[in-house]
Amino acid sequence: MTEYTLYCFWESGNAYKAALLLQLCDADWEVRRVAFFTGETRGPEFRDMNVMGEVPVLVHHRADGDFTVTQSGAILTYLARKLGKFGPQTEAEEFEVIRWLLFDSQKMSGYAGPLRFLRYFMKKGETGEVQYLHARLMSALKVLNARLDGRDWVAADRPTIADLALCGYLFWPDQIGIDYEGLPNVTAWLERIRALPGYKRAEDLMPSGREPETATA
């Protein structure tokens, strides 16, 4: 049995954060595909595992029994501790990482995920809701761009789980319906993440959450 099982699908930027960390750490892990688009996360079996009905879900197969962690920020924090990589090394870094994990959840992924879902998957058009999410995401990206002025990484002098959290949805700008014009620090930072040893795209790490006939649409 592998050490970790990740319940996921590649269309989820939140799942990508966990999968990318496992990949970069060369962890012993396997994927459990979640058929999100046909309602698996709403079923009782999945809700028994995560009452929130969301991916990712990480199961750590330990000697003292399986240990389950849900929500991407919690999973990143847990894995950084267990794998000894991409975590904070000082108290100051710890709280800096927490700060940016919260910013990502509330602002970056909090806007990018729903915006991508409405524009790309649901084809909702330019509704007021879509325009609001777009404006809020661009504001969050400007904050990130300012943070990266004169520095390579968000929370420390090296990549941490804060970087992996914040980038989770940002490799799909066309699907989200944004561009990075005027955000040169964000563009350079994303290239640094792509250059990390072992980096892979979400599509290369996880299966689709759609059924096979629509998986590549």
C-alpha positions, 0 to 999 in steps of 0.5 A: 500500500502506498503511504498517501491516497489523494482523492482528487481530479485535475480540474480542481485547483485546490486538489492540484495544490496537494498533488503538486506538493506530493509530486515535488516531494517525491512522496509515495502517493496514489490518486483516487479519482473523484467523479465531481461532475456527476455528483460523487462529492454529494453522495453519502459515502464521500460525505462520510469522509468529508462532510464539506463535500469537497476535494482534496481529501488526503488519507495518510496510511499510518501504522496506527491507522488511517489519518484523514485530512481535508481542505487544501490549506490543512493538507499542505500544512500537514504534508509539509510537516510530515515530508519535511519540505516546503514548510516554515523554518522559523516562527516568523515564517510560520505566521507568514505562511498562515497569512498567505494561506488565509489570503489564498483561501479568502481571496485568490483561490476564493475568487479564481475557482468560482470565476473559472467554474462559472465562465469555463465550465458553466458558460454563464456569460458576463453576468454581474456575479462574474464581473464582480468575481473578476474584479476581486480576483484582479485586485488579489493579483495586484496584491500578490504582484506587489508582494513579489516586488523584489523577491522570488517567493511569497513567505520566505527566501525559498518556495513554501506551501504558501506559493503552492497554495496561491498558484493553484488556479493560476495556470489556467488564465484562459479558462478563468478569463484573465491575463497577467498584463501589468503583473510581471512579478506574478508572471515571473513567479509562476515561471519559477514554480514551473522550473521547480524540480519535478514540477508537473501540470495538474492534467499530468498528475490527476485524472479528470473529474468528468466522465471519459466522453467529456474529460478532455472538453 
